[in-house]
């Protein structure tokens, strides 16, 4: 009998902070900080407010925070639900590279942080939990071969409960049997359908999927802690996750390199607020415009050669709403010709309705590149034909933020402050610095997002006050 689930559970329970290399600790801290900033930015959006209000009504009385400006304290499951959904509210949360359909910050780090705040657990244990959850969840994502999405499931909604359960279980120092049960329970909580992408409607559910995954991680670990059981072969069994959700899979990837290779180092931090399938193409557009100095109005047509998902699921020339616009490769490439694609504020109602952007999006064609037929790749080749007949082309297979080109401390700080610019700037700068020293913290209750302080009315000058008194006397 295959025992991959048991091996993953044993690994997660045995992992210790002292085992972690410095670069792995840093990547975990970066993922946590990056996710909190994404939540702070996404909190103001209409779909986020619906989620946050629901969580506040049903989770009151807890100690875990929602990382929105002035966010409420909730019980851990609802805090995880809100934070997981808000992290994914505007396509800015971290994932893995190569893409395995895994979003570690939203679906795994946030449930662990919620439980850490609820139970008064410190930074070192949180970091160890995040790494344990990453090592488990990223390997599950690899084992899917991305075929869960090929079957119509939204991948992070299906893999996320496993990561959250593993992280929370490690945080609470589960033994092997309890961790195995947590993973077994998580398998029955996997969910999320991609129909929103095919129908072009109801894209709010995309954000909810990650919130539910985060909440499910807390639920699975909490039930296991109380003695609730789940199948020991939940991943590899004949009716387990990989066979039911994916069909063709790579079960050996569950344990390949376990204890020798740090999957956590494959966490990628996004630079652009777009679906991951658009990143290489948007980068190509920026590179071409920087080199040749042309404008969006100069473009006659755009052709993209990429992977199968780019050419089908993300090939949405006329998105119906702003959420689908971020999921649309043609729209993102068109917007990059007219706006600063790195700034999430560029994706707004004005841009969505801009005739120049909408017209250019309709001029984008996408085909599957030969290199993508042999395996999963995010590389893309963008060919721009200008009105004067010139043809410009650029191939991009990596970009800043990937493990090969990680954001440095200054770039991380810049992104954190950009996403939190609607909050109290000084408080956010202090929060970023403190998160970078997370291992020294014995309690995490201080992690919160402060709202911007209202501007105080400026005192009138002495001359202005005298003038006002004179005006009253003459009436």
Order of alpha helices (4+ residues) and beta strands (2+ residues): alpha-alpha-alpha-beta-beta-alpha-beta-alpha-alpha-alpha-alpha-alpha-alpha-alpha-beta-alpha-beta-alpha-alpha-alpha-alpha-alpha-beta-alpha-beta-beta-alpha-alpha-alpha
